[in-house]
Amino acid sequence: MIKKLTDYLSSLFKFEDDTDKPDQRFAIASLLCAVSHADHETSDLERLAIKNSLMKQLNLEENEVNDIIEVAEQDMLTSTSIFDFTSLLSDLTHESRVSIIEMMWRVAYADNHLGEIEEAVIRRVAGLLYVPHSEFIHTKLKVVATL
């Protein structure tokens, strides 16, 4: 399903290079949506954090982000595993994978409350992306320090 959606949406958007693949953008957005939906209470602040993170980290325009989030949210809700998304990110650099974990922490803390399930989702994604526990904790503390 991700493949069909990314093929369609990639035809709408132009991507500059091969390291910025549309399926990776959707995978990252889906992971951020997974954090916001983890506690079954997605706040407007979490939605805004997702939007801002994608615009900043992926250099996207607002209209692109809105389209990506809409598709990513549906994909996340119908997916059976977060591995569906992390498997698409295996060729990212270590720094990019750590950046994804940081974005996830920002979404989790957007409403000034970290739920246990939100943290568990981030921990699971960090493991699947081979982000060491020390960096998992470091990015958490980095985000908390900015609150």
Buried (B, 14 or more C-beta within 10 A) or exposed (E): EBEEBBEEBBEEBEEEEEEEBBBBBBBBBBBBBBBBBBBEEBBEBBBEBBBBBBBEBBEBEEEBBEBBBEBBBBBBEEBEEBEBBBEBBEEBEEEBBBBBBBBBBBBBBBBEEBBEBBBEBBBBBBEBBEBEEEBBEBBBEEBEEEE
